[in-house]
Amino acid sequence: MKKGDILVAPNAGPSWTPVFPLIAGLILDQGAVFQHAALVAREYHIPAVIMTREATKEIRDGQTITIDGDQGIVELSP
């Protein structure tokens, strides 16, 4: 992970906490509103969208992504 990257993963547990100061956004296939990753993202003011079900299938490495964590929207650039 590099500073400014967006973490896209099936899920993220407490072991991912050290990378949160680096990431610019969080997108998870699974999760829950009160899971560790969602809470830590809020603490770091990182936009997060969880429970997408298929983000890891749809998002390519290096793709430009816009995240609206308040609305739960992920926009992919072509």
C-alpha positions as CSV (number, residue, x, y, z in Angstrom):
1,M,0.0,0.0,0.0
2,K,1.1,3.5,-0.8
3,K,-0.2,6.8,0.6
4,G,-3.4,7.7,-1.2
5,D,-4.3,4.2,-2.3
6,I,-7.8,2.9,-1.9
7,L,-8.1,-0.5,-0.1
8,V,-10.4,-2.8,-2.0
9,A,-10.8,-6.2,-0.3
10,P,-13.3,-8.9,0.5
11,N,-13.1,-7.8,4.2
12,A,-10.7,-6.2,6.6
13,G,-10.0,-7.1,10.2
14,P,-7.9,-5.5,12.9
15,S,-4.7,-6.6,11.3
16,W,-5.3,-4.0,8.5
17,T,-5.3,-1.1,11.1
18,P,-1.6,-0.1,10.4
19,V,-2.4,0.8,6.8
20,F,-5.3,3.0,7.6
21,P,-3.2,6.2,8.0
22,L,-2.0,5.6,4.4
23,I,-5.3,4.9,2.6
24,A,-7.6,7.4,0.9
25,G,-10.6,5.2,0.9
26,L,-12.0,1.8,1.8
27,I,-14.3,-0.5,-0.2
28,L,-15.2,-3.9,1.1
29,D,-17.3,-6.8,-0.4
30,Q,-18.5,-7.8,3.1
31,G,-18.7,-6.2,6.5
32,A,-21.1,-4.5,8.9
33,V,-21.6,-0.9,10.0
34,F,-20.0,-1.5,13.4
35,Q,-17.2,-3.8,12.3
36,H,-13.6,-2.8,13.2
37,A,-12.7,-1.6,9.7
38,A,-15.7,0.7,9.4
39,L,-15.1,2.2,12.9
40,V,-11.4,2.8,12.2
41,A,-12.3,4.4,8.8
42,R,-14.6,6.8,10.6
43,E,-12.0,7.7,13.2
44,Y,-9.5,8.5,10.4
45,H,-12.2,10.4,8.3
46,I,-11.6,7.9,5.5
47,P,-14.6,7.5,3.1
48,A,-15.8,3.9,3.2
49,V,-18.3,1.8,1.4
50,I,-18.9,-1.7,2.7
51,M,-21.1,-4.6,1.8
52,T,-20.7,-4.1,-1.9
53,R,-20.8,-7.9,-2.5
54,E,-18.7,-7.6,-5.7
55,A,-16.2,-4.7,-5.5
56,T,-13.2,-7.1,-5.8
57,K,-14.6,-8.5,-9.0
58,E,-15.4,-5.2,-10.6
59,I,-12.5,-2.9,-9.6
60,R,-9.2,-3.4,-11.4
61,D,-5.8,-2.6,-9.8
62,G,-4.9,1.0,-10.7
63,Q,-8.4,2.0,-11.7
64,T,-9.5,5.5,-10.8
65,I,-12.3,5.4,-8.2
66,T,-14.5,8.0,-6.6
67,I,-16.0,7.1,-3.2
68,D,-18.9,8.8,-1.5
69,G,-19.0,7.2,1.9
70,D,-22.0,9.3,3.1
71,Q,-24.2,8.0,0.2
72,G,-22.6,4.6,-0.1
73,I,-21.6,5.2,-3.8
74,V,-18.6,4.0,-5.6
75,E,-18.0,5.3,-9.1
76,L,-15.5,3.6,-11.4
77,S,-13.7,5.4,-14.2
78,P,-13.5,3.4,-17.5
